[in-house]
């Protein structure tokens, strides 16, 4: 049995369709009124938690605004449809609508809106674990935010790219992640508000380097020691921090081929500052190079 909100939605749709087919309906007025009624119907379906039907109503609005030649109204309707598909947990349809909205905003020169929608698409793909499109969308958002002078938003998107590129197997994704962490650290050192986060960027860049060195991917332990020295020179507060001690301990264990020493270094850090899932994943990959140096880049399941 339909709820009261659903019944109101259906009544509004019937009224809109009647307006469109009416013998006295001429010109653009009927499309404007129909678009308004379908928008009201969408709200009622939303109240009834019938998000797929609400999305369909917004897509009908797109048709009417297209006939009226209103690109911005079309963009807003596509965006609302995307929101409804997100509530319906349909990532593909959601991102399809958001892409249409973004392209329409681009045609109108609304680049700030494009950046927001590119980031939103990235977040939806991220939640759905569709990682190729996720990284691609974060990259587009970063470029758009940068073009609009929104450095903070651009930085956050680039850090997301680094997070996921670092988790890919192989040398090139890790090198890209390192470059991003180094660039963000460089900019952050110039800001009193941001410099506190630099040690985390250096830690992440060095963890990427550990994976490269441990798995013989074109980087040696001495190369990583040189990088560590470079970072300590740029930010003397990094030296002898817990993060720095973790890296030094891991480097020594890789150099000596000592998996037990590696595990001890990780455990000592984890006792005070809990390792997060990303850090753990990177350390496992580095440890794998000690446990089985002939196996190549792969994951393990136990850091200790």
N, C-alpha and C positions, 0 to 999 in steps of 0.2 A: 504494500500500500504506500502510495506516494505521500511524502510529508507535506505540510502546509507550504513550506518554502519551495518545494518542487512544483507544487500546483501553481503557485504564483509565477514561477519561472515559465511553465508551459503556457499559462494564460498570456504572459507578455510576448512569448514567441508567436502564438496564434494571432495576437493583435498586430505584431510587426508584419507578419506574412499577409494579413488582411490589408494592411496599409499599402504594402507593395503591389498587391493585385487589384486594389480598388480602382474603379473606373474613373474616379475623379482625382487620382494621384498623378501629378505631373511634375516634371523637372527634378531638381535635386532634393527637394523637400522630403520626398518619401524615403530617400536613402538616409538622410540625416535622422529622420524620426525612427526608422528601422534600426539604425546603428545604436541610437540611444536606448531603444527598447531591448535590444539584444544585450547591451551592456548591463541593463538592470536585471535581465534574466540571468546573466552570468553571476551577478552578486547573490541572487537567490539560490542558485545551484551551489555556490560556494558555502552559503549558510547551511545547506543540506549535506555538505561534504561530498557532493557529486562533482569532483574536480575535473573529471574528464568531460562532462557535459558543459561545465563552465568554460573550459578551454575551447570547446567547439563553438560556443557563443561568441567568444572573443575572435575566433577565426572568421566567423560570419561578419563581425564588425570590420575585419580587414577587407573583406570583399566590398562592403559598402563604402568604406573610406577610399578604396582604390577607384571606385566609380566617381567619387567626389574629387579625386586628384589630390588627396591630402596625405603626403608621405609621412609626416610626423604623427598623424593620428593612426596610420597603419602601423608605425613602429611601436607606438604605445600599446596598441591592441595585441601585436605579436608578443610584446614583453609580458603583458598580463596573461596571455595564453601560456607562455613559458612558465610563469609562476604557478599556474594551475597544474601543469604537467609535473612540475617539481613536487608539488604536494601529493600528486598521484604516484610519485616515485617512478616516473617514466623518464629516465635521463635522456634517451635518444630524442624523444619528441620535444622535451624541454629545450635541449640545446639547438634543435632544428629551428624552433621558434625564436630563440634568442639570437641565432645567427641572422635570421631574416630581419629582426629588429635592428641589429648592429649594422647591417648593410644599408638599411634605410636611413639610419642616423648618419652614416658616413656620407651618403648622397646629399645630405643636408648640411654637411660640415660640422656636425655635432660630435667632435672627436672625444670629448670627455665622456659622453654617454657610451660611445663605442668602447672605450677603455673599461668602463664599469661592466659592460655586458661581456666583453672578452674574459675578464676576471671571473665573472659569475659562471660562464661556461666552463672555465678551468676548474672551479670549485665543484661543479656538478660532475664533471668527468672524474675528478679526484675521488669524490665520494663513491662513484660507481666503479672505481678502479679501472678506468679506461685510460691508461697512462700515456699513450702516444698523443692522444688528443688533449689530455690534461696539460702536458708540457708544452705542446704547440700553442695552446690557448694562453697559458701563462706568458709565453714568449711574446705573443702578439700584444697582450695587455701591458707588459713591461715597456714595449716600444711605444705604445700609444700614450701611456702615462708619462714617459720620458719626453715625448713630443709636446705634451701639455704642461711640462714643467712641474709635474708632481713626482719629485724625486723619491719621497718616502714610499709611495705606492709602487713605483717602478722597482725600487730596491727589494721590497717584500716579494714581488713576483719573481724577480731574478733569484732570490734565495730559495723559493719553491722549486725553480728549475734546477738549481744546484743540488737540492735534496734528492730529487728523483734521478737526475743524471748520475749522481754518485752511486746510486743503487744498481745501475746497469752494469753488466759485465763488460770487461774490456778496458783498454787504455784510454781511448779518446773521450768517452763520457766522463771518466774520472778527471782527465785533464781539463775538460770544460768546467766541471764543478770547482776545481781548484782555482781556475782563473776568476770565476765569479766570486768566490770567498775572498780572494786576494783584493779584487777591485772594491768590494763592499767594505773590507777592512780599511783600505787606503782612504776611502771617502769618510768613513766613520772616525778615523783618527783626527780628522780636521774639525770635528764637532764635539764640543763638551758634552752635549746631550747623548751622543752615540758612542763615544769612545769606550764606555763601559762594556760594550758588547764585543769588542774586537777580539778578546781572548777566545771567545766561542767560535769566531770565524777562523782564527788561526788553528784552533784545535781541529775543526772540521777539515780544513785544508790539509793539515798534517795527517789526519786519519786516512784521507784519500791517498796521500803519498805513501803511507804505511802499506796500504793494499798493493800499490804499484811496486814498491820495493820488495815486499815479501813474496810476491808472485812473479818476480822477474819481468815486469812489464815496462822495461826501458828506464827504470829509475833504480838507483842503488841506495843502500843505507847511508852512504856518505853524502849522496845528493840530498836526502831528507834531513840529515844533520845540518847541512849547509842552509837549507830552507829554514829550519828551526832557528839557526843563528841569525838569519836575515830578519825573521819576525821579531826576535828578541831585540835586535838593533832598532827596528822601527817602533817597537813598543816595549821598553825595558820592564814594564810591569808584568809582562807575560812570563819572564824568566823565573823559574822555581815556584810557579803556581802549581796547584794540583794537576791542572791540565798539562803543563809543561813536564812535570814529573812522570805523568802517564806516558807521554810520548817518548821521553828519554828511556824509561824502563822498557817499553815495547821495542825501541830501536836496538837496545843492547841485546834483548832476547832474540830478535831476528838475526842480528849479527852473529850471535853465538849458536843459533839454531836450537834455542832452549825454550820449548813450549811451556814448561813448568814456570820458568821465570816470567814469561809473557802472561800467563794466567795469574800469577801473583801480583804483577803490576796492575792488571785490570781489577782484581779483587780489592786491592788497597784503595784504589780510586773509588770503586763502587761502595765501599763501606761508609764513605763520607758524602760523596755526591753520586746519587744513583744514576747509573748509565741508562740512557733512554734507548728505545728500540732501534733508532737509526745508528747511534754510536755502537750499540751491541752488534748490529749487522756488519758494520765496517770492521770492527775488531775481530769478529769471527772469520771474515774473509782474509784478514791479515794473518791470523793464527793458522788458517788452513795452509798457507804457504810454508809454515814451519812444520806442521804435522805431516804434510805430504807434498814436498816441493816439486814432485814430478807431475802432480795432478792438474796443475794450472789453476786459473781463476775459478773458484767455485765456493759454495757456501758450506758451512758446518753447522752443527746444532748444539755445541757445548763450548763455551768460552774457557772453562776451567779444566 
